[in-house]
Amino acid sequence: MVASALVVSIVPGAFGAAATDKGATDAGIVDVNLATQSLLADDIHTLTTLAEAQPSRYGGVYSNGPTAVTICDTGSGPNASIDAEVAKLRTDGATVAVTSCSFTIAQLNSVLAAVSTSQLFADNGVSLNRWGLNYGNDSVDVGVSSIPPGFADKVANTFGPAISLFVQGVAGATGRLDDNQPYWGGDRITNGSGCTSGFSAHTSSGGWYSITAGHCWTLNTPVYVNGNTSKGYGTVSHRSFGNNSVDAELINGKTYASDIWNGGVTTTSDLAVQGSGYSCQGCQINFDGSFSGQTLGTVQQANTFCATIKSPEFGNYTACGLREVKSSGGTLCQGGDSGGPVFAYNGPGGATAVGIITGQYSNSDCLYTQVPDILSRWSLSIP
């Protein structure tokens, strides 16, 4: 049932080389809790995918950490695929609540499509800086540069009651120190500006690439290790940038291993990357930029979203497939960390590739682009 009241909530802006012996490794450590979190995050993603495949009935899936999951059901009666996945989540250790909500996924997507193409914002001197679904709030999040008098009413009258309107600034784009081949993720890489290398990925035919952020450099740009022009890191061979795309590019031409640095900026420790996956709302994940080192934060929403990001080199651009993470204390990311690994410990002593660092609203409120979306863009695999 769709609510009849027109209410807009206004809140403040809120190469294939194996692991080498370059550094000590954390492999071999087994943590059942971490393994369970990874399993439940995959379960939550599967349940979300199943719900999104039936958008006229379900209102989405959200979580408060990996063990407290909610699915919104606007219908009634059994559903074999959903019921089976709910049962699996419960067997794997999560509590799952089935609740009602005001809007289905189909209705929210319809509103989102209207928002993303509307001239209402520009006509009122307002910049649309963030937009996306929010299953946890049963809404379409709309972050704007300002909310002039009367503008909230215009938004409500144009798009209806599903909108959550708030002030949101433009995200800032985010630039170890002397690595040798095969290169690991988390290296400081430069050509004028500085970024951080992300994960290594490969094609089915065996070609290997290093992933970083798409706003770092243009196609065919040579990249170096920490300003050392005698130590080439490779050349930008593929790029996805702006126009609501994922913010990522591929570097190749050298050898890249599937390990990533973990620890501080001057660390000598590494982790083996053993696969890729998704995180979940309320889950803790690690950022690993070459300027901030390894830091910890908590995923804020159940959904990805689109946002306007400001790059010192390329100006404002729009990117999608983003998730927001807030620091567990102190700096989470800063300029120069862009492209760096975002990962979760997988339990058996390795890492699961979750994303790459994309931008920041502040040093403690950062954005990442989901790795599975990047891999799908170029038909790549990790490790």
CORHUNOR-V90840 format. One record per helix or strand of 3 or more residues. SS is the DSSP state (h for helix, s for strand). FROM is the first residue (numbers start at 1). TO is the last residue. If there is no record, write none. Layout:
ss->(SS:SS)
from->(FROM:FROM)
to->(TO:TO)
This chain:
ss->(s:h:s:s:h:s:h:h:s:h:s:h:s:s:s:s:s:s:s:s:s:s:s:s:s:s:s:s:s:s:s:h)
from->(9:32:58:68:80:95:105:120:128:135:139:151:163:171:183:188:194:200:208:222:228:248:256:269:284:293:305:315:341:351:365:371)
to->(11:52:63:73:91:99:117:123:134:137:144:159:167:173:185:190:196:202:212:225:240:252:261:276:289:299:311:327:345:362:370:378)
